[in-house]
Amino acid sequence: MTLEEYRLLCGWSKNEMARKASMDFNTLQKAMNGEAVSINTANKLARALSTELGRTIRIPDIDGLIVK
């Protein structure tokens, strides 16, 4: 699943997703647009999704997420 698909599954707005992942909205937007992000950013996204969904989401589980 892509970040967008996970976002919709969680019922989050983009602003809420950025807040839940403790990151700036622009950083989230870069990740969602397929731009490379740091491992720290990728981990924050995976943790936020895991917490919300009650299961482990790993970085490779997020289609299109590119880590520098």
VMD Tcl script that builds the backbone (N, CA, C; Angstrom):
set m [mol new atoms 204]
animate dup $m
set s [atomselect $m all]
$s set {name element resname resid chain x y z} {
  {N N MET 1 A 0.834 -1.186 0.000}
  {CA C MET 1 A 0.000 0.000 0.000}
  {C C MET 1 A 0.879 1.251 0.000}
  {N N THR 2 A 0.407 2.273 -0.639}
  {CA C THR 2 A 1.133 3.544 -0.673}
  {C C THR 2 A 0.824 4.353 0.594}
  {N N LEU 3 A 1.592 5.411 0.814}
  {CA C LEU 3 A 1.315 6.293 1.948}
  {C C LEU 3 A -0.100 6.850 1.860}
  {N N GLU 4 A -0.526 7.214 0.678}
  {CA C GLU 4 A -1.873 7.753 0.489}
  {C C GLU 4 A -2.924 6.715 0.868}
  {N N GLU 5 A -2.707 5.482 0.466}
  {CA C GLU 5 A -3.665 4.422 0.809}
  {C C GLU 5 A -3.683 4.175 2.320}
  {N N TYR 6 A -2.511 4.163 2.944}
  {CA C TYR 6 A -2.463 4.029 4.406}
  {C C TYR 6 A -3.144 5.215 5.082}
  {N N ARG 7 A -2.914 6.409 4.568}
  {CA C ARG 7 A -3.535 7.609 5.139}
  {C C ARG 7 A -5.053 7.491 5.121}
  {N N LEU 8 A -5.589 7.080 4.001}
  {CA C LEU 8 A -7.038 6.928 3.874}
  {C C LEU 8 A -7.555 5.812 4.777}
  {N N LEU 9 A -6.818 4.721 4.877}
  {CA C LEU 9 A -7.198 3.613 5.750}
  {C C LEU 9 A -7.291 4.069 7.209}
  {N N CYS 10 A -6.380 4.949 7.596}
  {CA C CYS 10 A -6.372 5.471 8.964}
  {C C CYS 10 A -7.420 6.565 9.169}
  {N N GLY 11 A -7.966 7.095 8.091}
  {CA C GLY 11 A -8.945 8.161 8.197}
  {C C GLY 11 A -8.332 9.503 8.568}
  {N N TRP 12 A -7.078 9.693 8.200}
  {CA C TRP 12 A -6.343 10.911 8.539}
  {C C TRP 12 A -6.349 11.909 7.388}
  {N N SER 13 A -6.350 13.189 7.734}
  {CA C SER 13 A -6.014 14.225 6.762}
  {C C SER 13 A -4.495 14.207 6.623}
  {N N LYS 14 A -3.967 14.905 5.643}
  {CA C LYS 14 A -2.513 14.971 5.507}
  {C C LYS 14 A -1.895 15.691 6.699}
  {N N ASN 15 A -2.558 16.740 7.166}
  {CA C ASN 15 A -2.046 17.456 8.340}
  {C C ASN 15 A -2.009 16.548 9.564}
  {N N GLU 16 A -3.055 15.741 9.729}
  {CA C GLU 16 A -3.105 14.833 10.876}
  {C C GLU 16 A -2.020 13.763 10.761}
  {N N MET 17 A -1.801 13.264 9.559}
  {CA C MET 17 A -0.758 12.259 9.364}
  {C C MET 17 A 0.611 12.831 9.725}
  {N N ALA 18 A 0.883 14.042 9.282}
  {CA C ALA 18 A 2.158 14.684 9.607}
  {C C ALA 18 A 2.299 14.851 11.118}
  {N N ARG 19 A 1.232 15.260 11.771}
  {CA C ARG 19 A 1.262 15.455 13.228}
  {C C ARG 19 A 1.476 14.129 13.948}
  {N N LYS 20 A 0.757 13.092 13.545}
  {CA C LYS 20 A 0.888 11.772 14.179}
  {C C LYS 20 A 2.293 11.211 14.000}
  {N N ALA 21 A 2.940 11.548 12.880}
  {CA C ALA 21 A 4.292 11.062 12.610}
  {C C ALA 21 A 5.365 12.033 13.109}
  {N N SER 22 A 4.938 13.092 13.789}
  {CA C SER 22 A 5.874 14.084 14.354}
  {C C SER 22 A 6.806 14.665 13.299}
  {N N MET 23 A 6.206 15.127 12.207}
  {CA C MET 23 A 7.018 15.722 11.146}
  {C C MET 23 A 6.304 16.923 10.536}
  {N N ASP 24 A 7.060 17.713 9.846}
  {CA C ASP 24 A 6.559 18.868 9.125}
  {C C ASP 24 A 5.691 18.405 7.951}
  {N N PHE 25 A 4.652 19.166 7.661}
  {CA C PHE 25 A 3.766 18.836 6.545}
  {C C PHE 25 A 4.546 18.721 5.235}
  {N N ASN 26 A 5.503 19.618 5.009}
  {CA C ASN 26 A 6.271 19.591 3.759}
  {C C ASN 26 A 7.097 18.321 3.624}
  {N N THR 27 A 7.597 17.818 4.743}
  {CA C THR 27 A 8.353 16.558 4.719}
  {C C THR 27 A 7.437 15.410 4.322}
  {N N LEU 28 A 6.247 15.389 4.908}
  {CA C LEU 28 A 5.268 14.358 4.537}
  {C C LEU 28 A 4.924 14.461 3.060}
  {N N GLN 29 A 4.726 15.668 2.584}
  {CA C GLN 29 A 4.371 15.881 1.180}
  {C C GLN 29 A 5.469 15.339 0.261}
  {N N LYS 30 A 6.724 15.557 0.626}
  {CA C LYS 30 A 7.842 15.013 -0.167}
  {C C LYS 30 A 7.751 13.489 -0.225}
  {N N ALA 31 A 7.542 12.866 0.921}
  {CA C ALA 31 A 7.448 11.400 0.969}
  {C C ALA 31 A 6.295 10.913 0.103}
  {N N MET 32 A 5.178 11.603 0.176}
  {CA C MET 32 A 3.994 11.188 -0.587}
  {C C MET 32 A 4.178 11.412 -2.092}
  {N N ASN 33 A 5.036 12.366 -2.443}
  {CA C ASN 33 A 5.300 12.648 -3.861}
  {C C ASN 33 A 6.414 11.788 -4.441}
  {N N GLY 34 A 6.943 10.857 -3.653}
  {CA C GLY 34 A 7.974 9.956 -4.155}
  {C C GLY 34 A 9.382 10.510 -4.095}
  {N N GLU 35 A 9.568 11.618 -3.356}
  {CA C GLU 35 A 10.918 12.151 -3.171}
  {C C GLU 35 A 11.594 11.375 -2.041}
  {N N ALA 36 A 12.908 11.262 -2.124}
  {CA C ALA 36 A 13.657 10.529 -1.103}
  {C C ALA 36 A 13.608 11.261 0.227}
  {N N VAL 37 A 13.386 10.488 1.296}
  {CA C VAL 37 A 13.372 11.035 2.650}
  {C C VAL 37 A 14.383 10.278 3.505}
  {N N SER 38 A 14.722 10.850 4.649}
  {CA C SER 38 A 15.698 10.215 5.535}
  {C C SER 38 A 15.112 8.948 6.163}
  {N N ILE 39 A 15.991 8.091 6.647}
  {CA C ILE 39 A 15.559 6.880 7.341}
  {C C ILE 39 A 14.752 7.254 8.579}
  {N N ASN 40 A 15.117 8.350 9.224}
  {CA C ASN 40 A 14.388 8.812 10.400}
  {C C ASN 40 A 12.941 9.146 10.040}
  {N N THR 41 A 12.745 9.851 8.946}
  {CA C THR 41 A 11.395 10.189 8.488}
  {C C THR 41 A 10.610 8.932 8.147}
  {N N ALA 42 A 11.228 8.014 7.443}
  {CA C ALA 42 A 10.559 6.763 7.076}
  {C C ALA 42 A 10.157 5.976 8.324}
  {N N ASN 43 A 11.041 5.933 9.306}
  {CA C ASN 43 A 10.726 5.229 10.557}
  {C C ASN 43 A 9.567 5.887 11.290}
  {N N LYS 44 A 9.532 7.214 11.311}
  {CA C LYS 44 A 8.433 7.923 11.969}
  {C C LYS 44 A 7.096 7.572 11.308}
  {N N LEU 45 A 7.082 7.520 9.995}
  {CA C LEU 45 A 5.856 7.171 9.278}
  {C C LEU 45 A 5.425 5.741 9.591}
  {N N ALA 46 A 6.363 4.821 9.551}
  {CA C ALA 46 A 6.048 3.419 9.830}
  {C C ALA 46 A 5.535 3.246 11.260}
  {N N ARG 47 A 6.157 3.936 12.221}
  {CA C ARG 47 A 5.703 3.844 13.619}
  {C C ARG 47 A 4.297 4.405 13.794}
  {N N ALA 48 A 4.031 5.558 13.192}
  {CA C ALA 48 A 2.703 6.169 13.322}
  {C C ALA 48 A 1.629 5.258 12.730}
  {N N LEU 49 A 1.909 4.686 11.577}
  {CA C LEU 49 A 0.949 3.780 10.945}
  {C C LEU 49 A 0.759 2.516 11.785}
  {N N SER 50 A 1.840 1.976 12.295}
  {CA C SER 50 A 1.770 0.768 13.132}
  {C C SER 50 A 0.914 1.010 14.361}
  {N N THR 51 A 1.126 2.154 15.005}
  {CA C THR 51 A 0.364 2.496 16.207}
  {C C THR 51 A -1.119 2.613 15.889}
  {N N GLU 52 A -1.432 3.310 14.822}
  {CA C GLU 52 A -2.837 3.530 14.456}
  {C C GLU 52 A -3.531 2.242 14.045}
  {N N LEU 53 A -2.836 1.396 13.295}
  {CA C LEU 53 A -3.455 0.189 12.749}
  {C C LEU 53 A -3.342 -1.023 13.662}
  {N N GLY 54 A -2.532 -0.914 14.715}
  {CA C GLY 54 A -2.406 -2.017 15.664}
  {C C GLY 54 A -1.677 -3.223 15.116}
  {N N ARG 55 A -0.819 -2.984 14.146}
  {CA C ARG 55 A 0.020 -4.051 13.578}
  {C C ARG 55 A 1.312 -3.429 13.076}
  {N N THR 56 A 2.297 -4.242 12.878}
  {CA C THR 56 A 3.599 -3.737 12.460}
  {C C THR 56 A 3.599 -3.384 10.977}
  {N N ILE 57 A 3.939 -2.136 10.705}
  {CA C ILE 57 A 4.136 -1.672 9.328}
  {C C ILE 57 A 5.621 -1.354 9.212}
  {N N ARG 58 A 6.303 -2.014 8.298}
  {CA C ARG 58 A 7.726 -1.785 8.090}
  {C C ARG 58 A 7.913 -0.863 6.885}
  {N N ILE 59 A 9.063 -0.251 6.810}
  {CA C ILE 59 A 9.348 0.650 5.686}
  {C C ILE 59 A 9.108 -0.038 4.335}
  {N N PRO 60 A 9.568 -1.285 4.140}
  {CA C PRO 60 A 9.308 -1.930 2.839}
  {C C PRO 60 A 7.821 -2.194 2.560}
  {N N ASP 61 A 6.989 -2.120 3.602}
  {CA C ASP 61 A 5.548 -2.320 3.416}
  {C C ASP 61 A 4.871 -1.103 2.805}
  {N N ILE 62 A 5.582 0.024 2.728}
  {CA C ILE 62 A 5.009 1.262 2.216}
  {C C ILE 62 A 5.487 1.453 0.775}
  {N N ASP 63 A 4.626 1.124 -0.156}
  {CA C ASP 63 A 4.971 1.213 -1.587}
  {C C ASP 63 A 5.294 2.647 -1.969}
  {N N GLY 64 A 6.387 2.816 -2.699}
  {CA C GLY 64 A 6.756 4.127 -3.211}
  {C C GLY 64 A 7.515 5.003 -2.233}
  {N N LEU 65 A 7.734 4.520 -1.003}
  {CA C LEU 65 A 8.491 5.293 -0.038}
  {C C LEU 65 A 9.979 5.107 -0.321}
  {N N ILE 66 A 10.648 6.194 -0.667}
  {CA C ILE 66 A 12.062 6.142 -1.055}
  {C C ILE 66 A 12.902 6.725 0.077}
  {N N VAL 67 A 13.875 5.927 0.525}
  {CA C VAL 67 A 14.755 6.339 1.623}
  {C C VAL 67 A 16.134 6.673 1.057}
  {N N LYS 68 A 16.678 7.838 1.469}
  {CA C LYS 68 A 18.007 8.247 1.005}
  {C C LYS 68 A 19.059 7.351 1.605}
}
mol reanalyze $m
mol bondsrecalc $m
mol representation Tube
mol addrep $m
